[in-house]
Each structure stands twice: as C-alpha cells, then as structure tokens.
Amino acid sequence: MRLFPRLWMLVAVCLLVVAGCELETRIVKDGWGDFPADPPVEAHADDPSRPTWGVLLEQFSGEERHQQAQGLIDRLRRQAAVIDAWAVDEPGVTSVYRGRFTDPSTDAARELLARTRRIQLGDETPFAHAMLSSPATRGGEGPVRDRLDLRQYPGYHSLLVGFYDDAYDGDRREAAERRAHELREQEHEAYYYHGPNQSMVTVGLFSYDEAFVAVDNPRAAATQVDAYSDRVRHLQETFPHNQANGETLMVEDEQGAEREQASMIVRVN
C-alpha cells in the first residue's frame, strides 16, 4: 500500500481523527520521542452517580472464573496484605480490581497504581503493567472485557504501529486483535482499538508526562516544544514504522520525497 499524505514536519502539533477516536499526535524530528506515565484517580466511592474505577489486576474466563478470582483475592490478602481487592462479574468474564475511585486522574489513584505495580508474589511482580480501568460501559459498545482493548484507557498515550481498514482482505477487527495478541506473546505491551472505519494496533501505554519532554524549539528562540521521551524513542527502535493492512505505510515529506512513515504517539479520548 502506498499513500502520500503530507504528514511530516520538523515540529508539528496536529489532531487526527482516526478509527473513530480523537488522537492527539505530536511529531518532533520525524516522530522520534519519549514515553509518558499514568493518570491519577480520586476516591468518591460513596457517589453512585459516578462510575467506579480501580486498578485492574486480572481477568478470568471459563467455568472456574469465580473461584480463580476469589483465589487471587485470597492470595493477595495473605501474601501481600492487600485488603482492597474486589471482583466484578460480567457475561463470560470475572475481573479483579484493587481500590475504588470515581476520578482516574488524581494523586490517590496514581499512588495506588504505583504501589500495585511493585507487588511481589513469590519471585514475580505479576502486576508490573497494571492499569486503571473501569467495568462501566463505554461508548454504547458494552463493557470492556479485554485488557488489550485500548478504549478503556482514555487520556493515555500509546505508540501507533499499524491499522487495518476496509481495504484489508478480511475482517479488520479480527486482524487487529490477532496482531495485538501476537505481539503480547512476544512480550510487547500491545493494544487494539476499533473505530467505525479502522482498527488500530498500538504498543505501550503512557501518561502525557511519560510520553513527552520539553526541548528547545529549533524554529523560535527562547521557546520549547514537545519531543518524544527516551522511552518512546527506545520503543521506536523496535517498532520504527506505521503499517497499513500489514504493509509499511509510505508517505511524502515536505520536499516531495517518498519515505516510510514512522510510528507515532497517539492520545486516546
């Protein structure tokens, strides 16, 4: 596939509407930049009008899912002194959370998330990539039941490495999910996002502060612009390009030269 949108600038800040969600993309020096951190959460558990958020620990399916969820809660209590774990059951899936919040952007949530990621069970840290999530229904599409589904992480940033659209010879949604799971099997933190026209595949999950750093603006003295962080640039060494339907996406730069489009940070709204 060869497309030629004029996307590349030395320093650019633009908004793209891709896959039905608004994606905020900052491209600095051809897309090489840095990683962000996690959003905080504030506790208002006594307010039934607001959705409940928590740190998502694990999800279980199958006939034994209830017993498995309770087993994890008991193990956390015994081995890690975690007394705020709870489970929610949805059709076919039982999820275990820790903590209860209604605002996923406060210091209380950030601190609990950081502590949870450091929990050790034996010689392992099984929740090192835990994230804040909510079992509430999103966007009229039903509850999020797969932790690889990016739509449950609004406000976060992720590295866009590919997408599938209606030009794909097959089911684009299935293709994006399959690719995300393949990357997970290769120990990459991959996600997928389904929109009305495209299904994206992304890698990594970052807050704004983890994704960007301020650097001197090469076009205006005494000013600064956002650049990708070292973590993002490191991830781009593994995933340097954006793909369309499994093929590297080709673009045209400002000089009219054809080039491979770099992977880019997008923001989920």
N, C-alpha and C positions, 0 to 999 in steps of 0.2 A: 504494500500500500504506500502511495506517495502523495503526501499532502503538502501544501505550501503556504500555510498561514504565516503572516509576518508577526511572529510572537517574540522574537529575540531582540532585546535591547541590552545595553550595558547595565543600566539600572532601571528597572521598571516596577511599578506597582499597579496591578490590574485586578479586576474582578472577572472571574469566568463563571458562567453558569453551565455546569457540566453534570450530566447524569441526574438532572432534576434538583440538585442542591447547589447552593451558592458556595463557590470555592474561592478563597482569597489566596492569590498566588503572588509571591514576591520573587522576582528573578534578578539575581545580582551576579554579575560576571558569568553569564551563561549558565545560571542555575546552580552554581556550587555554593552551599551554605551550611547552616547549623541546625541542630536539634533543640526542641523545647521540653518543658516539664509538665506537671499535672495541675488541673484546676482544683480549687478548694471546695469545701462543702460546709454548710452551716446547719445546725440541728434545729428543726422545728417539728419534731415528731408528733407533737400534740395537735397539729393543724391538719385535719383530714382533707381540707380543700387543696392541699399541695401534694404533689407526687413524692413518694418515698424513694430516696437514693441510698445506696450503700456500696461498699467495696465488694465487687463480685469475686468470689473465691473459686467456685467450681460449679459445673452444671452436669447433671446426671440424666440419663435416659434409660429406658428399659423397665422391666418389671420390678427390678430391685432398686430403683432410683430413690425411693423414700428411705429405705434402710441405709443406702450408701450416703445420702445427705445427712441423716442423723448420725451415722458413724463418723463422718468428718467433723460435725459439730462436737461430738463427744471427745474426739481425739484432740481437737483444738483446746477444749477446756482442760483436758488432762495434761497435755504436753506443752502447751504454750500459754496457759492461763487466760485464754480468750473466752470471755463470758458474754460477748455481744453478738455472737453469730446467730443467724436465723435463716430459715428456708422458706421458699415460696414455690408452690406447685402450679404449673400450667399444663395444658394438654400435652402429654408426652415428655415433659421436661421438669425437673426439680432443680432449682438454683439455690446455692448457699451464698449468703451475703454476710458482711460484717458492718455494724454501725447503721444508724438510721439518720438520714438528712433530707431536707427538702430543697436545699440550695447547693448544687455541686460546684461551688466556686468560692468556698470560704476556707479560712485557715484551719478550722476544725477538721474538715474533710481532707485537706492536704496532709495534715499531720497524721491522721489515722491511716491514710493510704501509704505514707512513707513507712510507718511502723509495721503495717501489714506486709509490705514487700520484704521486710527484713526477718519475718518469722521463719524460724527453723524447725523443721520436724525431722528429727534424726540428723542426717548429714545433708539434708536438702533444704532449699529455700523455694518451696513449691509455688509461692505467690509473688515471685520476683517481678512478674509482669501484670499483676492485678491492676484493675482499673475501676473507677467509679462508674456505676451503672444503675439503671432503674428498671424494674419489671413492668413499669407503666407502658401502656400502649402508645406508640409514636406514629404520627403522620397518618392515622387511619389504616395502617397496614398490619395491625395486630402487634402483640408483644414480641420483643426481640428475644429469640431463643438460642442464638448462636453468637458466641463471644467474638467471632470473626466478622460479624455484621457491623460495619463502621457507623451506621446510623444511630447506634446507641451511645456515641461519643461526641455529641455536639460541642463545639467550641475547641476541640482538639485539632491538631495538625498531623498530617501523615504524608509520606512521600508517594506521589503518584507514579507508578511504574508501568501501567498499562490499562487499557479499557477494551471492551467489546461492545459493538453496536449492531444495528440491523444489517450491516454489510457482512457480518460474520456468518459463515456457513454452518449454522447450528443454533442451539439455544444459548444466547449471550449470557443469561443469568447463570446457567449451569456452568458455562465455560469460566466465568469469573470466580465462582465459588470453588470449582475444581482447581484452578490455578492458585487461589489463596491457600487451599488445604495442602496442595503440593509444596508450596513454599514453607508452610508450617512444618511439614515432615522434614524439610531441610533445615529446620531450626531458625527460620526467619519469622519475625513478628508481622505476619501478613494479615490483611483485611480485604473485604469486598464491600462495595456499595452499589445498590441497584437504583437506578433512576428510570424515568419513563422512556428514555431513548438510549441510554448507555449503562453498562455495568463496569465499575472501576475495580482495579486491583491496586492496593497501596501497601506500603511497608512502614512499620514504625508508628508510634503514637506519641505525640509530643504536645506540651503546652506551648504557648507563644514564646515564653522566655527560654524554653529548651530548643526551639527551632531557629531562633534568630538572635543575632548580636548586632550591635550598632558599630558601623565603620564610617570612616571619613568619606564624604561624598566626592567622587572624582570630578563632578560637574559643577560643584558650587562650594567654594571655600568656606570654612567655618561651619559647615553643616554636616549632618550624618544621615545615613540611610541604613536600612535593614540588610543584613547579609546572612546567609545560612551559617549555622553554628558548625563547630568541628564535628559534632556527632552526625549531623546531616551530611556533611561532606564525606565523612567516613562511610556512611551508608551508601552514598552515591558511587563510591568506588566499587561496590558490589552490584549496584543497580544504576548504571550511568545513564540509561536511556528510557524513554517512554515508548510503549508499544501500542499499536492499534491492531486488534484482532490477531495478536500473536506475531506481528511483524514490526520491526523498528520504524517508528514514525519519522518521516523525512520532512524537514521544513526549509524555508528560505530565510536567510538572515537579512540584515539591513542592506548589505551590499549585493544581494541577489544571489549569493552563493548557496548551494544546497548543502544541508548538513543534517546530522541525526539530532532529533530533539532530545534534550536532556530530561531526566526525571525531575520532578518539581514538587515542592511542598504545597499542599492544598489544605484549606481550612474547612471543616465540616460544620454546617449550620443546620 
